[in-house]
Amino acid sequence: SGNGGPVKVAISHDDKLVVGGTFSTISGIHAANIAMWDDVAWSELGGGVNGPVNCVMGVGSAVFVGGRFDGPGSTASKNIARWENNAWEGLGIGADGTVNAFALFDGKLAVAGDFSSIDGVSTGQVALYDVNQIAPIPLGVGSLSKVNALASWSNYLVAGGTASVGGRVYRW
């Protein structure tokens, strides 16, 4: 059971369950918006994050967390961070807006949301993260004002979100 709000996302990573959302505790354990279950007990991840978690993705030994928050722990990375080796790591200064979705694409972490830059690099609403380097992906024909979903499908990166008129789906 949680306190303060719902669980929005759950993933399996490294034989553990990681959940994120808008909650302050889970089963009586302090867990600010992010928690991990190891099949025995819940634990917090380094004090959690101070705002909503919209997406979580496990990549290797790291867990990437995206949402609308200031840097977790002692990092200055806004809205996106990495939990690895029992510590928070920032992705530079972070994203200048909300991070809504992650997907693995071409061996890289695709990041999407309602932002225009990550770590000061102009990205539009979609970016690729690879070994501390952010590379923007141009949106191509049309534009999305906010990307809510990402998926890797049949050698494409697929993004869905909000456009000036209704919703749209794009693939790269």
MODADA-V649580 format. One record per helix or strand. SS is the DSSP state (h for helix, s for strand). FROM is the first residue (numbers start at 1). LEN is the number of residues. If there is no record, write none. Layout:
SS,FROM,LEN
SS,FROM,LEN
//
This chain:
s,2,2
s,7,7
s,16,6
s,25,2
s,29,2
s,34,4
s,42,3
s,53,7
s,62,6
s,78,1
s,80,5
s,87,4
s,94,2
s,98,8
s,108,7
s,117,2
s,121,2
s,126,5
s,133,4
s,146,8
s,156,7
s,167,5
//
